[in-house]
Amino acid sequence: MADTIDSTALDQLFLGARTANKWQERDVPEAKLTELYDLLKMGPTSANASPARFVFIRSAEGKEKLRPALSAGNLEKTMTAPVVAIVAYDLAFYDRLPFLFPHADAKSWFTGSPAFAEQTAFRNSSLQGAYLIMAARAIGLDTGAMSGFDNAKVDAAFFEGTSWKSNFLVNLGYGDFSKAFDRLPRLPFEEAVKVV
């Protein structure tokens, strides 16, 4: 592995990156979304299970379908975002394990316990959603992740009749930070970490 990445990359990914709540009127083309997925899919998951599934909403029709599920505080920033990503997980993710993890019978680890399968799918799709945020920043997009929405309404609108369930949403595009609040504080090392 290489040494620590340079300060410009650290700023783009972490130190200078901010959650976007307002958006420039710039399109995010489908090719950029393909680039985003091709980068985020490389992040590690348990047994390479890759249970996350993504819906990239770019159209006005798709956003209107999403609108009834959004909380009032998230409505404007979501409806004006160039893209809204539904980060979901597939409860039947294990069906793809013969392809994704071919050197063991990993599918059998999950088929006997729906609770274990759902826990694994939820945890790892959350990881993959975080990879989406970092990959988006790496390719020059801004993000705004949120959980202020009605999962059941999203699932009914987008995943009826499938084994997919929504986890959280991420707005994507080019942020307008002209009126952004100052960065909020983070917990110090001494308060958030134990070294044993």
Backbone bond lengths (Angstrom), bond angles and torsions (degrees), N, CA, C in turn:
res aa  C-N    CA-C-N  psi(-1)  N-CA   C-N-CA  omega(-1)  CA-C   N-CA-C  phi
1 M - - - 1.453 - - 1.525 109.69 -
2 A 1.311 116.29 151.70 1.459 122.18 179.43 1.526 110.10 -76.52
3 D 1.321 114.60 169.84 1.460 120.11 174.18 1.524 109.41 -69.20
4 T 1.329 116.34 179.65 1.465 121.81 176.59 1.526 110.10 -52.47
5 I 1.325 116.76 136.74 1.465 120.30 177.24 1.522 109.70 -65.35
6 D 1.319 116.26 161.74 1.459 119.35 -173.25 1.529 111.75 -72.24
7 S 1.319 115.56 168.15 1.462 121.13 -173.62 1.524 112.29 -64.80
8 T 1.325 117.46 -30.19 1.467 119.90 177.26 1.523 110.36 -63.36
9 A 1.337 116.86 -44.32 1.464 120.87 178.79 1.521 110.99 -66.87
10 L 1.338 117.52 -41.11 1.464 120.54 177.52 1.516 111.43 -61.12
11 D 1.337 116.68 -40.41 1.468 120.25 177.19 1.519 110.98 -63.75
12 Q 1.345 116.87 -43.79 1.464 120.30 -177.48 1.526 111.49 -65.43
13 L 1.315 116.41 -36.68 1.460 120.23 -176.30 1.526 113.31 -87.25
14 F 1.343 117.71 -36.90 1.460 120.86 -171.01 1.525 114.06 -131.23
15 L 1.314 116.58 -65.05 1.457 121.12 -164.32 1.523 113.65 -69.25
16 G 1.312 117.32 -37.13 1.454 120.22 179.56 1.515 113.94 -102.13
17 A 1.313 117.03 -10.51 1.470 121.21 -177.50 1.518 110.34 -71.20
18 R 1.317 115.82 142.02 1.460 121.73 -179.41 1.527 109.92 -131.12
19 T 1.302 115.99 156.49 1.457 120.74 172.28 1.522 108.60 -74.39
20 A 1.310 116.71 128.42 1.462 121.52 -179.43 1.525 110.16 -89.71
21 N 1.330 115.24 133.11 1.462 121.94 175.18 1.524 112.22 -117.72
22 K 1.327 116.35 -16.98 1.468 122.51 176.24 1.516 107.09 -127.20
23 W 1.336 115.01 153.95 1.463 119.56 -168.77 1.513 112.30 -131.18
24 Q 1.323 115.66 143.73 1.450 121.39 168.77 1.527 108.16 -73.91
25 E 1.303 115.63 153.80 1.468 119.97 177.52 1.527 108.98 -85.02
26 R 1.323 115.08 69.27 1.466 122.87 178.33 1.516 108.44 -125.30
27 D 1.310 115.58 131.05 1.459 121.43 -179.56 1.528 110.57 -72.01
28 V 1.319 115.46 148.04 1.456 121.93 169.69 1.532 105.96 -110.92
29 P 1.334 117.23 105.55 1.466 119.08 -175.30 1.525 112.28 -70.63
30 E 1.312 115.52 159.87 1.463 120.42 -179.32 1.523 111.88 -59.32
31 A 1.331 117.20 -32.77 1.465 120.42 178.27 1.527 110.92 -61.45
32 K 1.319 117.41 -34.25 1.467 121.07 177.99 1.528 110.05 -69.28
33 L 1.325 117.23 -35.86 1.462 121.23 177.98 1.529 111.05 -69.30
34 T 1.323 116.32 -35.68 1.470 120.12 174.38 1.523 110.36 -64.07
35 E 1.336 116.12 -44.61 1.466 121.09 176.86 1.529 110.45 -59.21
36 L 1.323 116.33 -41.78 1.463 121.86 178.78 1.522 110.89 -61.24
37 Y 1.336 116.81 -50.19 1.461 119.52 -179.12 1.526 111.64 -63.49
38 D 1.332 116.78 -41.87 1.462 119.66 -177.83 1.522 112.26 -63.84
39 L 1.318 117.85 -23.31 1.456 121.84 175.90 1.531 110.81 -85.27
40 L 1.316 117.80 -48.95 1.475 120.39 -175.37 1.520 112.71 -65.83
41 K 1.327 117.65 -30.19 1.468 120.39 -176.81 1.520 112.66 -65.36
42 M 1.334 116.99 -14.36 1.454 120.54 -178.12 1.530 113.08 -82.97
43 G 1.335 118.51 -9.30 1.460 121.18 177.30 1.519 111.22 -67.77
44 P 1.338 117.55 148.69 1.465 120.74 -175.89 1.528 113.61 -73.51
45 T 1.333 114.86 146.11 1.462 123.02 172.27 1.528 108.15 -138.32
46 S 1.322 117.00 163.16 1.464 121.88 179.03 1.519 110.18 -57.31
47 A 1.325 116.24 125.71 1.468 122.23 179.09 1.530 112.16 51.96
48 N 1.326 115.96 28.69 1.463 122.06 -177.90 1.530 111.54 53.55
49 A 1.318 116.40 30.89 1.463 121.51 -171.60 1.517 113.54 -67.09
50 S 1.318 117.87 -30.28 1.473 122.18 176.10 1.526 112.18 47.01
51 P 1.351 118.24 57.87 1.460 119.75 -175.18 1.520 114.79 -78.59
52 A 1.318 118.75 -10.08 1.460 119.90 -177.98 1.520 110.50 -68.55
53 R 1.308 114.54 143.69 1.456 122.64 171.64 1.527 105.55 -129.56
54 F 1.321 116.82 148.16 1.454 121.21 -172.96 1.516 110.45 -128.10
55 V 1.318 115.43 137.86 1.458 121.83 169.53 1.519 106.06 -117.84
56 F 1.338 116.59 119.22 1.454 121.57 176.81 1.524 108.09 -98.21
57 I 1.302 116.15 111.41 1.465 121.72 -178.16 1.520 108.44 -94.65
58 R 1.334 116.09 113.74 1.466 121.58 179.58 1.524 111.78 -114.54
59 S 1.307 117.68 -24.94 1.456 121.32 -172.09 1.525 111.96 -87.24
60 A 1.326 115.41 155.78 1.471 120.95 174.74 1.531 110.00 -61.70
61 E 1.319 116.78 -37.54 1.472 120.68 -179.83 1.525 110.64 -64.03
62 G 1.322 116.00 -43.13 1.456 119.72 178.63 1.511 112.21 -63.67
63 K 1.332 116.99 -39.53 1.465 120.26 179.15 1.527 111.18 -67.98
64 E 1.319 116.80 -36.55 1.466 119.50 176.95 1.532 111.13 -65.79
65 K 1.295 116.11 -33.63 1.463 121.26 175.82 1.532 110.66 -65.23
66 L 1.326 115.51 -33.87 1.461 121.76 179.99 1.524 112.58 -80.40
67 R 1.324 117.21 -30.04 1.466 122.90 -171.80 1.537 114.60 -46.55
68 P 1.350 120.70 -48.13 1.468 119.64 -176.06 1.525 114.23 -63.08
69 A 1.327 117.35 -17.98 1.470 120.74 -177.94 1.526 112.68 -88.96
70 L 1.334 117.90 -12.12 1.464 121.41 -173.39 1.525 111.99 -83.82
71 S 1.324 116.17 142.55 1.461 120.24 172.44 1.528 108.41 -73.30
72 A 1.326 116.30 156.88 1.470 121.22 -176.52 1.529 111.46 -57.34
73 G 1.324 117.70 -39.16 1.457 121.28 -177.88 1.516 114.33 -69.35
74 N 1.319 116.92 -18.41 1.466 120.65 -179.03 1.522 113.42 -106.79
75 L 1.320 116.87 0.57 1.459 120.53 -171.88 1.528 112.58 -65.70
76 E 1.324 117.68 -56.53 1.467 120.19 -173.66 1.528 111.86 -63.54
77 K 1.331 116.88 -47.26 1.466 118.63 -176.37 1.526 112.02 -66.34
78 T 1.329 116.93 -26.07 1.458 119.91 178.79 1.521 111.43 -82.36
79 M 1.312 116.68 -42.42 1.464 119.60 -178.79 1.528 112.04 -68.83
80 T 1.331 117.52 -23.86 1.464 120.34 -179.97 1.527 112.91 -95.92
81 A 1.320 117.91 -7.96 1.465 120.62 178.31 1.528 109.84 -68.05
82 P 1.327 117.74 140.35 1.466 119.17 177.61 1.527 113.11 -59.45
83 V 1.331 116.61 -36.07 1.463 121.85 179.66 1.523 108.47 -140.16
84 V 1.321 116.18 141.14 1.456 121.87 170.16 1.525 106.76 -118.51
85 A 1.321 115.74 123.39 1.460 120.15 177.59 1.515 108.91 -98.50
86 I 1.325 116.29 124.74 1.456 120.24 167.56 1.524 105.86 -89.13
87 V 1.322 116.06 115.65 1.459 120.83 173.41 1.525 105.66 -89.34
88 A 1.312 115.83 114.97 1.458 122.01 -176.12 1.525 108.98 -122.75
89 Y 1.323 115.30 175.95 1.458 120.03 174.36 1.515 108.78 -137.90
90 D 1.323 114.03 148.53 1.456 121.56 -178.40 1.525 108.22 -98.77
91 L 1.331 116.61 116.84 1.464 120.73 178.92 1.524 112.02 -64.00
92 A 1.324 116.27 -21.99 1.470 121.01 178.04 1.527 110.92 -103.05
93 F 1.343 116.62 29.60 1.467 121.20 -179.60 1.519 112.20 -53.60
94 Y 1.325 116.93 -30.57 1.472 121.46 -175.01 1.523 112.81 -64.95
95 D 1.340 117.55 -17.88 1.463 119.72 177.20 1.525 111.96 -63.68
96 R 1.332 117.23 -22.10 1.467 120.93 -179.76 1.530 112.34 -95.27
97 L 1.347 117.43 -0.90 1.461 119.71 -177.78 1.531 114.20 -65.12
98 P 1.338 120.35 -32.67 1.470 117.39 175.18 1.534 112.60 -57.51
99 F 1.321 117.28 -30.83 1.466 121.50 175.45 1.525 111.66 -82.69
100 L 1.329 117.20 -44.97 1.460 121.63 -172.76 1.531 113.89 -79.72
101 F 1.342 116.77 -27.53 1.471 121.52 -176.63 1.526 107.58 -138.34
102 P 1.347 117.62 67.34 1.467 121.12 -168.22 1.525 115.91 -74.56
103 H 1.311 118.72 -12.38 1.462 119.49 -173.89 1.525 113.55 -88.31
104 A 1.335 118.24 6.22 1.470 122.07 174.99 1.520 108.45 -153.79
105 D 1.326 116.17 161.89 1.463 120.99 177.04 1.531 109.27 -84.69
106 A 1.335 115.29 66.03 1.460 120.54 -175.73 1.525 112.57 -68.32
107 K 1.307 117.76 -25.53 1.468 120.22 179.58 1.525 110.60 -57.58
108 S 1.324 117.38 -39.87 1.469 121.14 -177.82 1.532 112.24 -66.19
109 W 1.327 118.36 -18.29 1.460 121.11 178.22 1.525 111.46 -67.55
110 F 1.332 116.52 -22.42 1.460 120.66 -171.69 1.531 113.82 -115.56
111 T 1.318 118.03 -24.45 1.462 119.41 -173.66 1.521 113.05 -68.79
112 G 1.321 118.22 -22.84 1.463 120.68 -179.06 1.520 114.21 -85.95
113 S 1.327 118.14 -7.19 1.458 120.46 -177.18 1.525 110.52 -142.59
114 P 1.333 116.71 95.16 1.464 118.95 177.41 1.532 113.08 -57.22
115 A 1.336 117.45 -34.63 1.468 119.91 -179.84 1.529 110.61 -66.03
116 F 1.332 117.08 -42.86 1.459 120.85 178.30 1.523 110.70 -65.57
117 A 1.328 116.18 -40.55 1.462 120.20 178.69 1.526 110.77 -62.48
118 E 1.332 117.01 -43.97 1.474 119.11 -179.66 1.520 111.19 -67.61
119 Q 1.320 117.39 -40.53 1.468 120.28 177.65 1.529 110.60 -60.32
120 T 1.315 116.46 -43.96 1.457 121.29 179.02 1.524 111.00 -64.71
121 A 1.326 116.44 -43.50 1.466 120.68 -179.67 1.515 111.10 -64.02
122 F 1.327 117.28 -43.66 1.466 120.66 -178.25 1.529 110.71 -66.15
123 R 1.327 116.34 -48.67 1.473 120.07 -178.29 1.524 111.22 -60.25
124 N 1.311 116.41 -48.13 1.460 119.63 -175.18 1.524 112.70 -74.89
125 S 1.321 118.25 -30.01 1.470 118.85 174.17 1.526 110.07 -69.74
126 S 1.333 117.23 -30.47 1.461 119.76 174.42 1.529 110.17 -64.39
127 L 1.330 115.92 -43.08 1.470 119.84 174.35 1.523 110.53 -58.36
128 Q 1.310 116.53 -46.81 1.459 119.88 -177.64 1.525 111.70 -66.23
129 G 1.314 117.23 -31.70 1.458 119.99 173.89 1.520 111.73 -65.78
130 A 1.333 116.34 -36.89 1.465 119.89 175.16 1.524 110.17 -67.33
131 Y 1.336 116.89 -38.41 1.461 118.74 175.68 1.534 110.32 -61.76
132 L 1.324 116.94 -37.59 1.464 120.59 177.27 1.524 110.06 -58.09
133 I 1.327 117.30 -45.50 1.467 120.81 -179.66 1.527 110.49 -60.88
134 M 1.324 116.73 -47.75 1.457 120.02 -177.45 1.529 111.22 -69.19
135 A 1.319 117.69 -38.69 1.464 120.73 177.93 1.525 110.26 -65.12
136 A 1.337 116.75 -40.69 1.465 120.05 178.02 1.525 110.28 -60.00
137 R 1.320 117.19 -46.02 1.464 120.33 178.09 1.527 110.67 -61.50
138 A 1.325 117.12 -38.95 1.458 121.31 -178.20 1.522 112.47 -63.94
139 I 1.333 117.20 -29.76 1.465 119.87 -179.18 1.524 112.28 -102.83
140 G 1.336 116.41 15.91 1.461 120.32 171.35 1.504 116.68 91.95
141 L 1.327 118.32 10.98 1.459 121.14 176.68 1.527 109.99 -97.71
142 D 1.315 115.99 153.36 1.459 121.98 172.06 1.515 108.85 -101.09
143 T 1.321 116.02 157.95 1.461 121.07 -174.92 1.517 111.17 -134.71
144 G 1.300 115.07 157.01 1.456 122.68 171.94 1.521 108.25 -144.75
145 A 1.329 115.78 96.92 1.468 120.48 -179.12 1.514 110.12 -82.97
146 M 1.338 116.62 150.14 1.464 119.03 179.51 1.522 111.57 -160.88
147 S 1.317 112.68 154.91 1.459 119.95 175.15 1.526 111.26 -121.22
148 G 1.312 117.79 11.05 1.466 121.70 -179.35 1.514 112.34 -83.29
149 F 1.320 115.49 71.69 1.460 121.24 178.98 1.520 108.35 -158.36
150 D 1.298 116.51 167.81 1.460 123.12 -178.93 1.533 108.77 -93.82
151 N 1.334 116.00 105.64 1.472 120.06 -177.92 1.518 112.02 -58.99
152 A 1.319 117.00 -40.77 1.471 119.31 -177.16 1.529 110.81 -62.51
153 K 1.336 116.96 -38.90 1.470 119.88 178.37 1.524 111.39 -68.26
154 V 1.327 117.25 -39.70 1.465 120.17 177.02 1.523 109.76 -63.22
155 D 1.324 116.42 -45.48 1.465 119.88 -179.30 1.525 111.63 -62.41
156 A 1.323 116.71 -40.27 1.468 120.02 179.05 1.526 111.15 -67.25
157 A 1.332 116.99 -37.95 1.461 120.61 -176.66 1.531 112.77 -76.80
158 F 1.320 117.06 -35.24 1.465 120.08 -171.22 1.530 114.66 -113.56
159 F 1.337 118.09 -23.65 1.465 119.26 -170.47 1.525 114.13 -125.81
160 E 1.318 117.04 15.72 1.465 120.97 179.30 1.526 110.24 -54.44
161 G 1.325 116.27 129.39 1.457 120.82 177.21 1.519 114.58 81.03
162 T 1.340 117.30 8.69 1.462 120.54 178.52 1.532 109.28 -118.13
163 S 1.311 116.27 177.77 1.467 122.15 175.96 1.531 111.30 -98.32
164 W 1.331 116.88 15.37 1.466 121.66 179.88 1.520 111.02 -91.17
165 K 1.334 115.79 145.89 1.470 122.61 174.50 1.522 108.50 -136.14
166 S 1.331 116.34 142.88 1.462 120.36 -179.61 1.521 111.06 -75.09
167 N 1.326 115.64 145.41 1.459 123.01 176.10 1.525 108.84 -110.24
168 F 1.339 117.79 -66.14 1.460 120.92 176.38 1.520 109.60 -152.73
169 L 1.323 116.40 174.26 1.455 122.98 -178.61 1.522 109.62 -112.15
170 V 1.324 115.86 150.68 1.465 121.40 173.00 1.525 108.07 -136.36
171 N 1.333 116.26 116.67 1.456 120.35 172.05 1.519 108.37 -76.45
172 L 1.329 116.05 141.23 1.464 122.45 -175.95 1.522 110.55 -132.05
173 G 1.303 115.77 143.24 1.461 120.88 175.98 1.510 110.09 161.70
174 Y 1.315 114.64 -149.51 1.454 122.05 178.97 1.518 106.65 -115.22
175 G 1.319 115.71 110.62 1.454 120.65 -172.71 1.520 113.53 -69.56
176 D 1.323 114.34 150.62 1.462 122.40 171.29 1.522 105.95 -107.52
177 F 1.318 116.65 105.55 1.463 122.05 -174.88 1.534 112.15 -102.96
178 S 1.341 116.56 17.32 1.466 119.73 -176.13 1.529 112.27 -64.60
179 K 1.315 118.23 -24.79 1.469 121.14 179.64 1.526 111.27 -124.43
180 A 1.313 116.40 29.16 1.471 120.19 -176.80 1.522 111.07 -73.48
181 F 1.316 115.80 146.88 1.458 121.61 172.35 1.520 109.27 -67.60
182 D 1.328 115.89 159.71 1.458 119.54 171.54 1.527 108.75 -62.04
183 R 1.319 115.75 154.36 1.461 120.18 178.33 1.527 109.54 -60.14
184 L 1.308 116.05 136.28 1.464 121.41 177.68 1.528 110.05 -76.92
185 P 1.334 117.12 156.17 1.469 119.59 -177.52 1.523 111.83 -70.60
186 R 1.317 114.59 162.28 1.458 123.16 173.11 1.522 107.75 -122.97
187 L 1.317 116.66 156.91 1.458 120.29 178.92 1.526 110.43 -67.27
188 P 1.318 117.47 141.99 1.466 120.03 176.68 1.524 110.76 -73.02
189 F 1.312 115.71 159.29 1.466 123.02 179.41 1.523 111.75 -50.04
190 E 1.331 116.40 -46.83 1.465 120.85 -174.98 1.524 112.99 -63.19
191 E 1.314 116.93 -25.54 1.458 121.23 -177.57 1.534 112.76 -91.39
192 A 1.323 115.82 -28.11 1.461 119.74 -173.59 1.520 114.89 -105.88
193 V 1.331 116.94 -7.95 1.466 119.62 -171.24 1.517 110.60 -129.89
194 K 1.333 115.64 141.01 1.466 122.52 167.02 1.520 107.36 -120.69
195 V 1.301 116.27 135.09 1.463 121.76 173.94 1.511 106.68 -110.47
196 V 1.327 117.64 120.33 1.465 120.96 -176.41 1.524 111.39 -120.48
